[in-house]
Amino acid sequence: MQFAHYNKGCHWLKLLDYMAQWPLVHLMCLLFFSCSYNCSLHLLLMKIAVKGQLNQVEELKNLISEHSLIPFKISEIDTYDVIFDLDFDDSPEQIQAYHQIKDKLIIVGSVKIQLEELYAELGSNPLCTIIGMNTIPTFINRDVLECCAINQQDEKIATTFFDQLNLKSRFVKSRVGLVTPRIICMIINEAYYTVQEGTASKEDIDLGMKLGTAYPKGPFEWSQEIGLDHVYETLDALYQDTKDERYKIASLLKTEYLKEFIA
């Protein structure tokens, strides 16, 4: 009898222990959903500003379609949480407006200029978090964002932000041309050299690259979508930075680039 009573007691203790765990489970669930809700609410309330060329802005909007983007206004710079400066490459003097801002994440196009070069000219690192990104047209709305940072802390802050937006990012060394623009612009330049030498036509090269290498676009098609100005300026920046003959601009490419400025 005593043994039976003891067993019954054990069963009751187990049941009470099991029931006692439910409030903890409920609390854990509540905390989980509360955290998720707060994170979603924080993201929803976050003010993300964007500046850049029309095609760059449209590409970013397609990438971040679930979050509204605000047109950048210099007079409202203190009110933004995050700034995408997509055409920063073309107006690096904008660094003066960003340099002394605190507690902001600023994502700038940094294909044609190296961030460290700007900081060296200023004589100090910025007070905010600035990371570079490949914002050349056709490279923004992609599965993986190509970025660079000058330190691991900035990379971590930016990665957390991208994760909140369900965006994948890959950080490469901070240098002129990054990785993808360097390769693509070099291929385009080589294609111009080939036409310049009379070896093949633009149409043949585009077709050959698509059929022979499975490229989504031929180099001349791609140069038109990117914008010949971006191709030329990226190659010029690469050549000035490295003095590597691979980036020396073909005469035909330079001629076509210059013709864009003639009315």
DRENDO-1510 file (C-alpha; in Angstrom, 1 decimal, always signed):
<recs>
REC; n; res; u; v; w
REC; 1; MET; +0.0; +0.0; +0.0 .
REC; 2; GLN; +2.8; +2.4; +0.9 .
REC; 3; PHE; +4.5; +1.6; -2.4 .
REC; 4; ALA; +1.2; +2.1; -4.3 .
REC; 5; HIS; +0.7; +5.4; -2.5 .
REC; 6; TYR; +4.3; +6.5; -3.3 .
REC; 7; ASN; +3.7; +5.7; -7.0 .
REC; 8; LYS; +0.5; +7.7; -7.1 .
REC; 9; GLY; +2.4; +10.6; -5.4 .
REC; 10; CYS; +5.1; +10.4; -8.1 .
REC; 11; HIS; +2.5; +10.6; -10.8 .
REC; 12; TRP; +0.9; +13.6; -9.3 .
REC; 13; LEU; +4.2; +15.3; -8.9 .
REC; 14; LYS; +5.1; +14.7; -12.5 .
REC; 15; LEU; +1.7; +16.1; -13.6 .
REC; 16; LEU; +2.1; +19.1; -11.4 .
REC; 17; ASP; +5.6; +19.6; -12.8 .
REC; 18; TYR; +4.3; +19.3; -16.3 .
REC; 19; MET; +1.5; +21.8; -15.7 .
REC; 20; ALA; +3.9; +24.2; -14.0 .
REC; 21; GLN; +6.0; +24.3; -17.2 .
REC; 22; TRP; +3.1; +25.7; -19.3 .
REC; 23; PRO; +3.3; +29.3; -18.0 .
REC; 24; LEU; +7.0; +29.2; -18.9 .
REC; 25; VAL; +6.2; +28.0; -22.4 .
REC; 26; HIS; +3.5; +30.7; -22.7 .
REC; 27; LEU; +5.9; +33.3; -21.5 .
REC; 28; MET; +8.6; +32.2; -23.9 .
REC; 29; CYS; +6.2; +32.3; -26.8 .
REC; 30; LEU; +5.0; +35.7; -25.7 .
REC; 31; LEU; +8.5; +37.0; -25.6 .
REC; 32; PHE; +9.3; +35.5; -29.0 .
REC; 33; PHE; +6.3; +37.0; -30.7 .
REC; 34; SER; +6.8; +40.3; -28.8 .
REC; 35; CYS; +10.4; +40.4; -30.1 .
REC; 36; SER; +9.4; +39.6; -33.6 .
REC; 37; TYR; +6.6; +42.3; -33.5 .
REC; 38; ASN; +9.0; +44.9; -32.1 .
REC; 39; CYS; +11.6; +44.1; -34.7 .
REC; 40; SER; +8.9; +44.4; -37.5 .
REC; 41; LEU; +7.5; +47.6; -36.0 .
REC; 42; HIS; +11.0; +49.1; -35.7 .
REC; 43; LEU; +11.7; +48.2; -39.4 .
REC; 44; LEU; +8.3; +49.6; -40.3 .
REC; 45; LEU; +9.0; +52.9; -38.5 .
REC; 46; MET; +12.5; +53.2; -39.9 .
REC; 47; LYS; +13.0; +56.1; -42.2 .
REC; 48; ILE; +15.0; +55.0; -45.3 .
REC; 49; ALA; +16.0; +57.8; -47.7 .
REC; 50; VAL; +17.4; +57.3; -51.2 .
REC; 51; LYS; +19.2; +59.6; -53.7 .
REC; 52; GLY; +20.5; +58.7; -57.1 .
REC; 53; GLN; +19.8; +58.5; -60.8 .
REC; 54; LEU; +16.2; +57.5; -61.7 .
REC; 55; ASN; +17.2; +54.0; -62.9 .
REC; 56; GLN; +19.2; +53.4; -59.8 .
REC; 57; VAL; +16.3; +54.5; -57.5 .
REC; 58; GLU; +13.8; +52.3; -59.4 .
REC; 59; GLU; +16.1; +49.3; -59.2 .
REC; 60; LEU; +16.5; +49.8; -55.4 .
REC; 61; LYS; +12.7; +50.2; -55.0 .
REC; 62; ASN; +12.2; +46.9; -56.8 .
REC; 63; LEU; +14.7; +45.3; -54.5 .
REC; 64; ILE; +13.2; +46.7; -51.3 .
REC; 65; SER; +9.6; +46.5; -52.5 .
REC; 66; GLU; +8.1; +45.9; -49.0 .
REC; 67; HIS; +9.4; +49.1; -47.4 .
REC; 68; SER; +8.8; +52.6; -48.6 .
REC; 69; LEU; +11.8; +54.7; -49.6 .
REC; 70; ILE; +11.8; +58.5; -49.0 .
REC; 71; PRO; +13.4; +60.9; -51.5 .
REC; 72; PHE; +16.6; +62.3; -49.9 .
REC; 73; LYS; +16.5; +65.9; -48.8 .
REC; 74; ILE; +19.7; +67.4; -47.3 .
REC; 75; SER; +17.6; +69.7; -45.1 .
REC; 76; GLU; +16.0; +66.5; -43.4 .
REC; 77; ILE; +19.2; +64.5; -43.1 .
REC; 78; ASP; +19.0; +64.3; -39.3 .
REC; 79; THR; +15.6; +62.7; -39.5 .
REC; 80; TYR; +16.7; +59.6; -41.5 .
REC; 81; ASP; +17.7; +56.3; -40.0 .
REC; 82; VAL; +19.3; +54.9; -43.1 .
REC; 83; ILE; +20.5; +56.7; -46.3 .
REC; 84; PHE; +21.1; +55.0; -49.7 .
REC; 85; ASP; +23.3; +57.4; -51.7 .
REC; 86; LEU; +23.4; +55.5; -55.0 .
REC; 87; ASP; +25.2; +58.0; -57.1 .
REC; 88; PHE; +27.8; +58.9; -54.4 .
REC; 89; ASP; +30.6; +57.9; -56.9 .
REC; 90; ASP; +29.6; +61.0; -59.0 .
REC; 91; SER; +29.4; +63.4; -56.1 .
REC; 92; PRO; +31.9; +62.2; -53.4 .
REC; 93; GLU; +32.0; +65.7; -51.9 .
REC; 94; GLN; +28.7; +64.5; -50.3 .
REC; 95; ILE; +31.0; +62.9; -47.6 .
REC; 96; GLN; +31.2; +66.3; -46.0 .
REC; 97; ALA; +27.4; +66.1; -45.2 .
REC; 98; TYR; +27.7; +62.6; -43.8 .
REC; 99; HIS; +31.0; +62.8; -41.9 .
REC; 100; GLN; +29.8; +64.3; -38.6 .
REC; 101; ILE; +26.4; +62.6; -38.4 .
REC; 102; LYS; +26.0; +60.2; -35.5 .
REC; 103; ASP; +24.0; +57.0; -35.2 .
REC; 104; LYS; +23.1; +56.6; -38.9 .
REC; 105; LEU; +23.7; +53.9; -41.5 .
REC; 106; ILE; +24.8; +55.4; -44.8 .
REC; 107; ILE; +25.2; +53.1; -47.8 .
REC; 108; VAL; +27.0; +54.8; -50.6 .
REC; 109; GLY; +27.9; +53.8; -54.2 .
REC; 110; SER; +31.7; +53.2; -54.0 .
REC; 111; VAL; +32.8; +51.6; -57.3 .
REC; 112; LYS; +34.8; +54.5; -58.7 .
REC; 113; ILE; +36.3; +55.7; -55.5 .
REC; 114; GLN; +37.8; +54.0; -52.4 .
REC; 115; LEU; +36.3; +54.9; -49.0 .
REC; 116; GLU; +39.7; +55.1; -47.3 .
REC; 117; GLU; +40.8; +57.7; -49.8 .
REC; 118; LEU; +38.0; +60.0; -48.8 .
REC; 119; TYR; +38.7; +59.5; -45.1 .
REC; 120; ALA; +42.4; +60.1; -45.7 .
REC; 121; GLU; +41.5; +63.5; -47.3 .
REC; 122; LEU; +39.2; +64.3; -44.3 .
REC; 123; GLY; +41.9; +63.2; -41.9 .
REC; 124; SER; +39.6; +61.0; -39.8 .
REC; 125; ASN; +36.9; +58.3; -39.9 .
REC; 126; PRO; +33.2; +59.3; -40.0 .
REC; 127; LEU; +31.2; +59.3; -36.8 .
REC; 128; CYS; +28.4; +57.4; -38.5 .
REC; 129; THR; +28.5; +53.9; -40.1 .
REC; 130; ILE; +29.3; +54.2; -43.8 .
REC; 131; ILE; +29.6; +51.2; -46.1 .
REC; 132; GLY; +30.2; +51.0; -49.8 .
REC; 133; MET; +28.0; +49.2; -52.2 .
REC; 134; ASN; +28.0; +48.3; -55.9 .
REC; 135; THR; +25.3; +50.6; -57.1 .
REC; 136; ILE; +26.2; +50.6; -60.8 .
REC; 137; PRO; +22.9; +50.2; -62.7 .
REC; 138; THR; +21.9; +46.5; -63.3 .
REC; 139; PHE; +23.9; +45.5; -60.2 .
REC; 140; ILE; +21.5; +46.8; -57.4 .
REC; 141; ASN; +18.5; +44.5; -57.7 .
REC; 142; ARG; +20.4; +41.2; -57.4 .
REC; 143; ASP; +20.2; +38.1; -55.2 .
REC; 144; VAL; +23.4; +39.2; -53.3 .
REC; 145; LEU; +24.4; +42.8; -52.6 .
REC; 146; GLU; +28.1; +43.5; -53.2 .
REC; 147; CYS; +29.4; +45.7; -50.4 .
REC; 148; CYS; +32.6; +46.8; -48.6 .
REC; 149; ALA; +33.4; +48.2; -45.2 .
REC; 150; ILE; +36.5; +49.6; -43.6 .
REC; 151; ASN; +36.1; +47.6; -40.4 .
REC; 152; GLN; +34.2; +44.6; -39.0 .
REC; 153; GLN; +31.9; +46.7; -36.8 .
REC; 154; ASP; +30.5; +48.6; -39.8 .
REC; 155; GLU; +30.1; +45.4; -41.7 .
REC; 156; LYS; +28.2; +43.8; -38.7 .
REC; 157; ILE; +25.8; +46.8; -38.4 .
REC; 158; ALA; +25.1; +46.8; -42.2 .
REC; 159; THR; +24.6; +43.0; -42.3 .
REC; 160; THR; +22.0; +43.2; -39.5 .
REC; 161; PHE; +20.1; +45.9; -41.4 .
REC; 162; PHE; +20.2; +43.8; -44.6 .
REC; 163; ASP; +19.0; +40.7; -42.7 .
REC; 164; GLN; +16.0; +42.7; -41.4 .
REC; 165; LEU; +15.1; +43.4; -45.0 .
REC; 166; ASN; +15.7; +39.7; -45.9 .
REC; 167; LEU; +18.5; +40.8; -48.2 .
REC; 168; LYS; +21.7; +38.8; -48.6 .
REC; 169; SER; +25.0; +40.7; -48.7 .
REC; 170; ARG; +28.6; +39.8; -49.5 .
REC; 171; PHE; +31.4; +42.0; -48.3 .
REC; 172; VAL; +34.6; +42.3; -50.4 .
REC; 173; LYS; +37.7; +44.3; -50.0 .
REC; 174; SER; +37.3; +48.1; -50.1 .
REC; 175; ARG; +39.0; +49.0; -53.4 .
REC; 176; VAL; +38.2; +50.8; -56.6 .
REC; 177; GLY; +36.1; +48.6; -58.9 .
REC; 178; LEU; +35.1; +46.2; -56.1 .
REC; 179; VAL; +34.9; +42.8; -57.8 .
REC; 180; THR; +31.9; +42.4; -60.2 .
REC; 181; PRO; +32.2; +45.9; -61.9 .
REC; 182; ARG; +35.9; +45.4; -62.3 .
REC; 183; ILE; +35.4; +42.1; -64.2 .
REC; 184; ILE; +32.4; +43.2; -66.3 .
REC; 185; CYS; +33.8; +46.6; -67.3 .
REC; 186; MET; +37.1; +44.9; -68.3 .
REC; 187; ILE; +35.2; +42.4; -70.5 .
REC; 188; ILE; +33.3; +45.3; -72.1 .
REC; 189; ASN; +36.6; +47.1; -72.7 .
REC; 190; GLU; +38.1; +44.0; -74.4 .
REC; 191; ALA; +35.0; +43.7; -76.6 .
REC; 192; TYR; +35.6; +47.3; -77.8 .
REC; 193; TYR; +39.2; +46.5; -78.5 .
REC; 194; THR; +38.0; +43.5; -80.6 .
REC; 195; VAL; +35.6; +45.6; -82.7 .
REC; 196; GLN; +38.3; +48.4; -82.9 .
REC; 197; GLU; +40.7; +45.9; -84.5 .
REC; 198; GLY; +38.1; +44.7; -87.0 .
REC; 199; THR; +38.0; +41.1; -85.7 .
REC; 200; ALA; +34.3; +41.0; -85.1 .
REC; 201; SER; +31.2; +43.1; -85.0 .
REC; 202; LYS; +29.3; +44.2; -81.9 .
REC; 203; GLU; +26.4; +41.9; -82.8 .
REC; 204; ASP; +28.6; +38.9; -83.3 .
REC; 205; ILE; +30.4; +39.5; -80.0 .
REC; 206; ASP; +27.1; +39.8; -78.1 .
REC; 207; LEU; +25.8; +36.6; -79.7 .
REC; 208; GLY; +29.0; +34.7; -79.2 .
REC; 209; MET; +29.2; +35.7; -75.5 .
REC; 210; LYS; +25.7; +34.6; -74.8 .
REC; 211; LEU; +25.9; +31.3; -76.7 .
REC; 212; GLY; +29.5; +30.5; -75.8 .
REC; 213; THR; +29.7; +31.5; -72.2 .
REC; 214; ALA; +26.0; +31.6; -71.2 .
REC; 215; TYR; +26.3; +35.2; -70.2 .
REC; 216; PRO; +22.8; +36.7; -69.8 .
REC; 217; LYS; +23.8; +39.7; -72.0 .
REC; 218; GLY; +26.5; +40.4; -74.4 .
REC; 219; PRO; +29.1; +43.0; -73.4 .
REC; 220; PHE; +27.6; +45.8; -75.7 .
REC; 221; GLU; +24.1; +45.1; -74.6 .
REC; 222; TRP; +25.3; +45.2; -71.0 .
REC; 223; SER; +27.2; +48.4; -71.5 .
REC; 224; GLN; +24.0; +50.1; -72.8 .
REC; 225; GLU; +22.0; +49.0; -69.8 .
REC; 226; ILE; +24.8; +50.0; -67.3 .
REC; 227; GLY; +25.4; +53.2; -69.1 .
REC; 228; LEU; +28.6; +53.9; -71.1 .
REC; 229; ASP; +29.4; +56.7; -68.7 .
REC; 230; HIS; +29.6; +54.3; -65.8 .
REC; 231; VAL; +31.7; +51.8; -67.8 .
REC; 232; TYR; +34.1; +54.5; -68.9 .
REC; 233; GLU; +34.4; +56.2; -65.5 .
REC; 234; THR; +34.9; +52.8; -63.7 .
REC; 235; LEU; +37.7; +51.8; -66.1 .
REC; 236; ASP; +39.3; +55.2; -65.8 .
REC; 237; ALA; +39.3; +55.0; -62.0 .
REC; 238; LEU; +40.7; +51.5; -62.2 .
REC; 239; TYR; +43.5; +52.5; -64.5 .
REC; 240; GLN; +44.4; +55.5; -62.4 .
REC; 241; ASP; +44.4; +53.4; -59.3 .
REC; 242; THR; +46.4; +50.4; -60.7 .
REC; 243; LYS; +48.1; +51.5; -63.9 .
REC; 244; ASP; +47.2; +48.0; -65.1 .
REC; 245; GLU; +47.0; +47.9; -68.9 .
REC; 246; ARG; +44.0; +45.6; -68.7 .
REC; 247; TYR; +42.0; +48.7; -67.7 .
REC; 248; LYS; +43.4; +51.1; -70.3 .
REC; 249; ILE; +40.3; +52.3; -72.2 .
REC; 250; ALA; +39.9; +51.3; -75.8 .
REC; 251; SER; +39.9; +54.3; -78.2 .
REC; 252; LEU; +36.5; +53.3; -79.7 .
REC; 253; LEU; +34.9; +53.1; -76.2 .
REC; 254; LYS; +36.3; +56.6; -75.4 .
REC; 255; THR; +35.0; +58.0; -78.7 .
REC; 256; GLU; +31.5; +56.7; -78.1 .
REC; 257; TYR; +31.6; +58.0; -74.5 .
REC; 258; LEU; +32.6; +61.5; -75.6 .
REC; 259; LYS; +29.9; +61.6; -78.3 .
REC; 260; GLU; +27.3; +61.4; -75.6 .
REC; 261; PHE; +28.2; +64.9; -74.6 .
REC; 262; ILE; +27.7; +66.3; -78.1 .
REC; 263; ALA; +24.3; +67.7; -78.8 .
</recs>
